[in-house]
Each structure stands twice: as C-alpha cells, then as structure tokens.
Amino acid sequence: MAMATHATRPVRALLAISWPLIATYSLQAVIGLTDTWFAARISAEALAGLGAQSFLNLAVFVGLGGVAFAVQVPVAQAVGAGQ
C-alpha cells in the first residue's frame, strides 16, 4: 500500500502543475471547433478561408517557436555567464 501511495505522488504533482496547460489546450480546441462550425454555417468560401488562415497561423507559430527554441540555449548560457 505504501508503494502505491509513493508512486502516485509524482503523478499528482505533475497534474497539479500541468492542469492550466491541459485546460488551455482543451479550450483552444473547443474554440477551433466552434470557429469551424460557425464558418461552415456561413458558406463554403468562409470555411475555406478559415482553413487557409489556420494553416498560416500554424506556419507562423511553428516558425516562431523554432526560433525561440534555437535561441533559448545561447541566451541561457549568456545569462549564466553574467553577460
């Protein structure tokens, strides 16, 4: 019994710090579905525009995320060196 309690502590700690991200990404998915539903009710062109916008949004997000990922190590090293 003590072993099961010890094993669940890291899981509970992880859930305690990750629930805001889980909630945010879940709500973001719901917003995307809602956008799609509304655009589909307007017209096929509106739905196509939403799809194009979503692709461009993803491309920009991935591009900027890649830049941020690449810059993290040099910036952390410079900050650690006191520069």
C-alpha positions as CSV (number, residue, x, y, z in Angstrom):
1,M,0.0,0.0,0.0
2,A,2.8,2.4,0.8
3,M,4.3,1.7,-2.6
4,A,1.1,2.7,-4.4
5,T,1.0,6.0,-2.5
6,H,4.6,6.7,-3.2
7,A,4.1,6.1,-7.0
8,T,1.1,8.4,-7.2
9,R,2.9,11.4,-5.7
10,P,4.8,12.3,-8.9
11,V,1.6,11.9,-11.0
12,R,-0.3,14.2,-8.6
13,A,2.5,16.7,-8.6
14,L,2.6,16.7,-12.4
15,L,-1.1,17.1,-12.7
16,A,-1.0,20.0,-10.2
17,I,1.4,22.0,-12.3
18,S,0.1,20.9,-15.7
19,W,-3.7,21.4,-15.3
20,P,-3.6,25.0,-16.6
21,L,-1.9,23.9,-19.8
22,I,-4.4,21.0,-20.2
23,A,-7.3,23.4,-19.7
24,T,-5.9,25.9,-22.1
25,Y,-5.2,23.5,-24.9
26,S,-8.6,21.9,-24.4
27,L,-10.4,25.2,-24.6
28,Q,-8.3,26.2,-27.7
29,A,-9.5,23.0,-29.4
30,V,-13.2,23.9,-28.5
31,I,-12.7,27.4,-29.9
32,G,-11.3,25.9,-33.1
33,L,-14.3,23.6,-33.5
34,T,-16.7,26.5,-32.8
35,D,-15.0,28.6,-35.4
36,T,-15.3,25.8,-37.9
37,W,-19.0,25.3,-37.1
38,F,-19.8,29.0,-37.5
39,A,-17.8,29.3,-40.7
40,A,-19.5,26.2,-42.2
41,R,-22.9,27.7,-41.5
42,I,-21.9,30.9,-43.4
43,S,-20.6,29.4,-46.6
44,A,-18.1,27.0,-48.2
45,E,-15.9,30.1,-49.0
46,A,-15.8,31.1,-45.4
47,L,-14.8,27.6,-44.3
48,A,-12.1,27.6,-46.9
49,G,-10.8,31.0,-45.7
50,L,-10.8,29.7,-42.1
51,G,-8.8,26.7,-43.3
52,A,-6.2,28.9,-45.1
53,Q,-6.0,31.1,-42.0
54,S,-5.5,28.2,-39.7
55,F,-2.7,26.9,-41.9
56,L,-0.9,30.3,-42.0
57,N,-1.4,30.6,-38.2
58,L,0.2,27.2,-37.7
59,A,3.1,28.0,-40.0
60,V,3.9,31.3,-38.2
61,F,3.5,29.6,-34.8
62,V,5.9,26.8,-35.7
63,G,8.4,29.2,-37.3
64,L,8.5,31.5,-34.3
65,G,8.5,28.5,-31.9
66,G,11.6,27.2,-33.8
67,V,13.4,30.5,-33.5
68,A,12.5,30.7,-29.8
69,F,13.7,27.1,-29.3
70,A,17.0,27.8,-31.1
71,V,17.7,31.0,-29.1
72,Q,17.0,29.5,-25.6
73,V,20.4,27.8,-25.1
74,P,22.6,30.7,-26.2
75,V,20.5,33.2,-24.1
76,A,20.6,30.9,-21.0
77,Q,24.4,30.5,-21.4
78,A,24.9,34.2,-21.7
79,V,22.7,34.9,-18.7
80,G,24.5,32.2,-16.7
81,A,27.8,33.7,-17.6
82,G,26.6,37.1,-16.4
83,Q,26.7,38.8,-19.8
